[in-house]
């Protein structure tokens, strides 16, 4: 079997932050470190712009977590179902 020669390693990219000349450690990464990513002014501007156009839900339209109705329904089920037969209820501890 003839072996195909291995492809040459891809050169590492340079960090995307302006002024940083460090190489990126992973092929899919854009920045050399988390710190560079967090202080990049272009990235921060993009995030700010995206946040500005985001949809803000007023408090009245946010998801309500109404547990009282759920507990009420469970109590109804519990009261209608008796686990101990009526005649033996006085023996139940």
SVG drawing of the C-alpha trace seen along z (x, -y; Angstrom):
<svg xmlns="http://www.w3.org/2000/svg" viewBox="-64 -50 69 52">
<polyline fill="none" stroke="black" stroke-width="0.4" points="0.0,0.0 1.3,-3.4 1.1,-6.0 0.1,-9.5 2.4,-12.1 1.0,-13.9 -0.2,-17.3 2.0,-20.0 0.8,-21.4 -1.3,-24.5 0.4,-27.6 -1.1,-29.1 -3.1,-32.3 -2.3,-35.5 -4.6,-36.8 -7.5,-38.9 -7.1,-41.7 -5.4,-44.7 -1.9,-45.1 -1.5,-41.5 1.0,-39.5 0.6,-36.2 -0.3,-33.1 -3.6,-31.3 -3.3,-28.0 -6.2,-26.2 -7.2,-26.0 -10.7,-27.1 -9.8,-29.9 -9.8,-33.6 -7.9,-35.0 -4.8,-33.8 -6.4,-34.0 -9.6,-34.7 -8.0,-38.0 -7.4,-39.1 -10.9,-38.2 -12.4,-40.2 -10.3,-43.4 -10.7,-43.5 -12.4,-46.8 -13.9,-45.6 -15.5,-42.5 -16.8,-44.7 -18.4,-47.1 -20.0,-44.2 -21.4,-42.8 -22.7,-46.2 -24.4,-46.7 -26.0,-43.3 -27.2,-43.9 -28.7,-47.3 -30.9,-45.6 -32.0,-42.8 -35.6,-42.4 -36.3,-43.3 -39.4,-41.8 -41.3,-44.0 -41.8,-42.6 -45.5,-42.0 -44.7,-39.7 -42.0,-37.6 -42.6,-34.0 -44.6,-33.5 -43.6,-30.7 -46.9,-30.1 -46.4,-27.2 -49.5,-27.9 -51.9,-26.5 -49.7,-23.4 -49.7,-22.7 -53.5,-23.3 -54.0,-20.7 -51.8,-18.2 -53.7,-18.9 -57.0,-18.1 -55.6,-14.8 -54.2,-14.0 -57.4,-14.8 -59.6,-12.7 -57.2,-9.7 -56.9,-7.9 -54.1,-5.5 -55.4,-3.9 -58.9,-2.3 -61.5,-4.3 -62.0,-1.6 -58.3,-1.3 -57.5,-5.1 -57.4,-5.2 -54.6,-2.6 -52.4,-4.5 -49.6,-6.3"/>
</svg>
